[in-house]
Amino acid sequence: MAASRIPDFSFPLDTPHLRIYAELLSRAGKTLESSIQGSSMGNTIPNGSRIRIRWRDGGNYQTGQIVACVDHGFLFAHRIVHVRKDVIITQGDGGILCDPPFRNLQVVGEVSACRVGGEWQLPANEAVRFASDALAAGLQVRLIAMCLRVNLSFARLVAMQMIKLNVLRKRCRQWLAVFRG
């Protein structure tokens, strides 16, 4: 997950505080900036890049936008792959598994630019993937979207289990590689 630890301010910095901060900056003609660590956004937002986060009044987010969100004290930036009422599913461009769905109140704002090298640039409009990865990613998003019809908790549970299974699959591959020697 492309993420950065939120700085430790003298008050708890959570999504509502960041949203207010981003909105105030927007009214002053400024944007919120953050550094991103991790490879989950692939080449779209490479590890170590800086991002600009722009407040969007009304929170009307759409599929394809890259948004900055807060989860468990971490700010992360991923692309929206599904929107249903007030629930969003995001996914890093560098992977095939989507994030567990969450309410759009966790969104701080839209990633309006990223600095790669020394120049600010607009993020890509869509994820670039191999055809097989795009198919797998799309199927997984559709499965989680169907689970949302039951309820948000169920969809989150299924997404988390898929993530855990993927981690287990990777560990088994590593173990087999060592075993085969």
C-alpha positions as CSV (number, residue, x, y, z in Angstrom):
1,M,0.0,0.0,0.0
2,A,1.4,3.4,-1.0
3,A,1.3,5.0,2.5
4,S,2.9,7.4,4.8
5,R,2.6,7.6,8.6
6,I,0.7,10.7,9.6
7,P,2.9,13.1,11.6
8,D,2.3,13.1,15.3
9,F,0.6,16.4,16.1
10,S,-0.5,17.5,19.5
11,F,-4.1,16.3,18.7
12,P,-5.3,13.1,17.2
13,L,-5.0,13.5,13.4
14,D,-7.8,11.4,11.9
15,T,-9.9,11.6,8.7
16,P,-12.2,14.4,9.9
17,H,-9.2,16.6,11.0
18,L,-7.4,16.0,7.7
19,R,-10.5,16.7,5.7
20,I,-11.0,20.0,7.5
21,Y,-7.3,20.8,7.0
22,A,-7.5,20.0,3.3
23,E,-10.7,22.1,2.9
24,L,-9.1,25.1,4.6
25,L,-6.0,24.8,2.4
26,S,-8.2,24.6,-0.7
27,R,-10.1,27.7,0.3
28,A,-6.7,29.5,0.6
29,G,-5.7,28.2,-2.9
30,K,-3.3,25.7,-1.5
31,T,-3.1,21.9,-1.5
32,L,-2.1,19.3,1.2
33,E,1.2,17.5,0.3
34,S,2.5,14.2,1.6
35,S,5.3,11.8,0.8
36,I,4.2,8.3,-0.1
37,Q,6.2,5.1,0.7
38,G,5.5,1.7,-0.9
39,S,5.1,0.2,-4.3
40,S,1.3,-0.4,-4.4
41,M,0.7,2.3,-7.0
42,G,3.4,0.9,-9.3
43,N,4.7,3.4,-11.8
44,T,1.8,5.7,-11.4
45,I,3.1,7.0,-8.0
46,P,6.5,5.4,-7.4
47,N,7.9,4.8,-4.0
48,G,9.1,8.0,-2.3
49,S,7.1,10.3,-4.5
50,R,5.3,13.4,-3.1
51,I,1.6,13.9,-3.8
52,R,-0.7,16.9,-3.8
53,I,-4.1,16.2,-2.3
54,R,-7.0,18.5,-3.4
55,W,-10.1,18.8,-1.3
56,R,-13.3,18.0,-3.3
57,D,-16.4,19.6,-1.9
58,G,-19.3,17.2,-1.8
59,G,-17.2,14.1,-1.9
60,N,-18.6,13.0,-5.3
61,Y,-15.8,10.6,-6.2
62,Q,-15.8,8.6,-9.4
63,T,-14.2,5.4,-10.7
64,G,-10.7,6.0,-12.0
65,Q,-9.8,8.9,-9.6
66,I,-6.8,8.5,-7.3
67,V,-7.7,9.5,-3.8
68,A,-5.9,9.9,-0.5
69,C,-7.5,8.1,2.4
70,V,-6.8,7.5,6.1
71,D,-6.9,4.1,7.7
72,H,-5.5,3.2,11.1
73,G,-3.3,6.3,11.3
74,F,-1.9,5.9,7.8
75,L,-2.5,8.0,4.8
76,F,-2.6,6.0,1.6
77,A,-3.3,6.8,-2.1
78,H,-5.1,4.4,-4.3
79,R,-7.3,4.5,-7.4
80,I,-11.1,4.1,-7.0
81,V,-12.3,1.0,-8.8
82,H,-15.9,0.9,-7.6
83,V,-18.4,3.4,-6.1
84,R,-21.7,2.4,-4.5
85,K,-23.7,5.1,-2.7
86,D,-21.4,6.2,0.1
87,V,-19.0,3.2,-0.1
88,I,-15.8,3.2,-2.2
89,I,-13.5,0.3,-3.2
90,T,-9.9,1.3,-4.0
91,Q,-7.0,-0.6,-5.5
92,G,-3.3,0.1,-6.0
93,D,-2.2,0.3,-9.7
94,G,0.7,-2.0,-8.9
95,G,-1.4,-4.9,-7.6
96,I,-4.4,-7.0,-8.5
97,L,-6.1,-7.2,-5.1
98,C,-8.5,-4.3,-4.1
99,D,-8.6,-2.8,-0.6
100,P,-11.4,-3.7,1.7
101,P,-14.3,-1.3,0.9
102,F,-14.8,1.8,3.2
103,R,-17.1,4.7,3.5
104,N,-16.2,7.8,1.5
105,L,-15.9,9.8,4.7
106,Q,-12.4,8.2,5.0
107,V,-11.3,10.0,1.8
108,V,-9.3,13.1,2.5
109,G,-9.2,14.3,-1.1
110,E,-8.2,13.6,-4.7
111,V,-4.6,13.2,-5.6
112,S,-4.2,16.0,-8.1
113,A,-0.5,15.7,-8.8
114,C,2.6,13.7,-7.9
115,R,6.3,14.7,-8.0
116,V,8.5,12.1,-9.7
117,G,12.1,13.1,-10.1
118,G,11.7,16.9,-9.6
119,E,8.7,17.7,-11.6
120,W,5.1,17.7,-10.7
121,Q,2.9,15.8,-13.0
122,L,-0.7,14.6,-13.3
123,P,-1.2,11.0,-12.3
124,A,-2.1,8.5,-15.1
125,N,-5.9,8.3,-15.9
126,E,-5.9,4.5,-15.6
127,A,-3.9,1.6,-14.2
128,V,-1.5,-0.1,-16.7
129,R,-1.6,-3.8,-16.2
130,F,-1.0,-7.0,-18.2
131,A,-4.2,-8.4,-19.6
132,S,-4.2,-11.4,-17.3
133,D,-3.7,-9.1,-14.2
134,A,-6.4,-6.7,-15.4
135,L,-8.8,-9.6,-15.7
136,A,-8.0,-11.0,-12.2
137,A,-8.2,-7.5,-10.7
138,G,-11.6,-6.9,-12.4
139,L,-13.0,-10.2,-11.2
140,Q,-11.9,-9.6,-7.7
141,V,-13.5,-6.1,-7.6
142,R,-16.8,-7.5,-9.0
143,L,-16.8,-10.1,-6.3
144,I,-16.3,-7.6,-3.5
145,A,-18.9,-5.3,-5.1
146,M,-21.4,-8.2,-5.1
147,C,-20.6,-8.8,-1.4
148,L,-21.5,-5.1,-0.8
149,R,-25.1,-6.0,-1.7
150,V,-25.1,-8.1,1.5
151,N,-23.5,-5.4,3.6
152,L,-20.3,-3.5,4.1
153,S,-19.0,-5.7,6.9
154,F,-19.4,-8.8,4.8
155,A,-17.6,-7.2,1.9
156,R,-14.7,-6.1,4.1
157,L,-14.4,-9.6,5.6
158,V,-14.2,-11.2,2.1
159,A,-11.7,-8.7,0.9
160,M,-9.5,-9.2,4.0
161,Q,-9.6,-13.0,3.6
162,M,-8.5,-12.6,0.0
163,I,-5.6,-10.5,1.1
164,K,-4.6,-13.0,3.7
165,L,-4.8,-15.8,1.2
166,N,-2.6,-13.9,-1.1
167,V,0.0,-13.4,1.6
168,L,-0.1,-17.1,2.4
169,R,0.3,-18.0,-1.3
170,K,3.4,-15.8,-1.5
171,R,4.9,-17.3,1.7
172,C,4.2,-20.8,0.3
173,R,6.0,-19.9,-2.9
174,Q,9.0,-18.7,-0.9
175,W,9.1,-21.8,1.2
176,L,8.9,-24.0,-1.8
177,A,11.7,-22.1,-3.5
178,V,13.9,-22.7,-0.4
179,F,12.8,-26.3,-0.1
180,R,13.6,-27.1,-3.7
181,G,16.9,-25.3,-3.1
